[in-house]
Amino acid sequence: MSPSVINSEPTFTVSPMKKSPNEKHNYGAIITGLDLNDIGDVDVGRLADAIWTHKVVVVKGQKDLAPAKQWELITRFDPDAPKVHSHGDIKSFNTKGGLLSKDREVVGIPGAENVRLIGKGFQGEDHYGIENKTITKPLSHDWHYKELPQEEFDAGNTRFQRWHIDAPLYARDPAWFTTLRCVKRPTEPEVNIRWDDGSGLSMKAEPGLTAFISNVQAYEMMTGDERKMADHSWVEYAPHPVCENLPAYVLDMDANIYRDQYMWIGDCKGNSNGLGLVSQGKEKRLEDLGDFDPKDVKTYPMVWVNPVTGERAFQVHGICARRLFIRSSPTEEPRVIEDVAEIRALLKTIQERVLKPEYILIPSLEEGDIVMWANYQVFHTAIDYPDSYGPRTMHQANIASSAPPIGPNPIPSAA
């Protein structure tokens, strides 16, 4: 279902998410009156428009959604996309995933293997044909450079795991949308999410949810000169075709993280607020990444334009950015930044402005709700919680898109 100009009113109801006077995020919607087991083509298009428009939507009342129908919906959003989950197929992941798949098997729902079982704890005696499965995982903040002591985590203190988009950033293009259906999760007690970066910032949330920040708001917070630069600049991402030595923490508990995406940074550690990496010089050399096809190395604009609303998002996945090409006009010769510490410092200045409690959206999910988000506009992250709170069961699916993101200005063909 190609992105289109917003059409007539949908048959279902779209309502903005309620927020407190202190909250400054300006996106998110609740959708009611929709049965995803039986949705026509017109409403598929209108639902896609709603996701592009509101960035994050929660579709209520999908407790009986068949996993096959969740996958079918993903393919109907983008019928020209390859018909496989962005992880790739289950067999290749679990046989070639190296350390990652050794420590954490990725499980597809029988009969709908492109819908992935995501969660923690005991999943039940028979979960759609998956019998007596217990999902174990390292703490989702284990990859942070500064450790969170176990006793503090057990007391309900946690962090944002890693802010990211669902994108392979090599060979395939980012998913337009990700869908995550809540089958089961604990609802209390709340966790205390700490930045642990010297800012003193923290916020409370229900356990087992996903957090979002809007990179449209991040773009709006930029100065005029910064926006001019971003509108004309682009990013080259690192090649990373294999993953035999990836650490297990790379696959978070609720997001679509790709086994091929992080070999280049497999020995690196992240910041305590979940945004970006600590620069330790541990990135792998290109010659150590194995064979890769230069044609599959991805180069994307810094700013991605929403195909429905025209909004601009500062959408740079900094942890995998290897080179920046900086310019402020179509005729200017770009300045190339290859020092990853300089790259991360530049991005940090811009991206951390929106990383404040008042701009973070953590939508609550009841059992049967399905949250959908536009990967071209937001970052998201898992938020871990102590095992003692209880099990969590989610069904996640997305698909690499049929077309790459478009910026406000074309990237030169020689780039």
Number of C-alpha atoms within 10 A of each C-alpha: 17 16 17 14 11 16 11 7 10 16 13 13 13 20 13 13 17 11 13 7 7 9 14 16 17 16 18 26 22 20 21 16 12 18 16 20 16 9 13 11 13 12 16 18 20 22 23 24 23 24 23 27 22 21 25 28 27 26 24 20 18 20 15 11 18 14 24 16 16 23 23 18 20 24 21 16 22 22 15 13 18 14 17 18 23 24 24 16 13 18 12 10 19 18 11 17 24 18 15 22 20 14 15 17 16 19 18 21 17 15 11 16 18 28 27 25 25 23 25 23 17 16 21 14 12 10 14 13 10 15 12 12 15 14 20 15 17 15 20 22 27 17 24 23 15 15 11 18 10 12 9 11 19 14 12 18 21 27 26 23 28 27 21 25 24 27 24 22 26 23 17 20 21 22 28 27 25 21 25 25 28 24 21 20 21 19 16 12 12 17 23 19 21 19 22 18 12 8 9 8 14 16 15 14 19 20 23 30 21 23 19 23 28 28 23 24 23 22 24 16 15 17 11 11 10 13 19 14 18 28 27 24 27 27 26 21 22 24 27 28 20 20 24 15 14 23 21 21 20 22 21 22 27 24 22 26 19 21 26 23 24 27 25 25 22 20 16 21 19 21 21 26 24 23 25 24 23 18 16 12 12 13 17 16 10 13 8 10 16 12 12 16 11 10 8 14 17 19 19 21 26 28 30 26 23 21 19 18 15 13 18 24 24 28 28 25 20 22 25 23 20 19 18 24 21 20 19 17 15 14 8 10 11 16 11 14 15 14 12 21 14 13 17 19 13 12 17 15 10 17 22 13 14 21 20 15 18 16 20 19 22 18 21 16 22 19 17 18 22 26 24 24 25 25 23 30 29 24 22 24 24 23 27 27 28 19 14 10 19 17 19 22 24 24 22 27 28 31 30 27 22 17 15 18 20 17 22 17 17 14 18 8 5 4 9
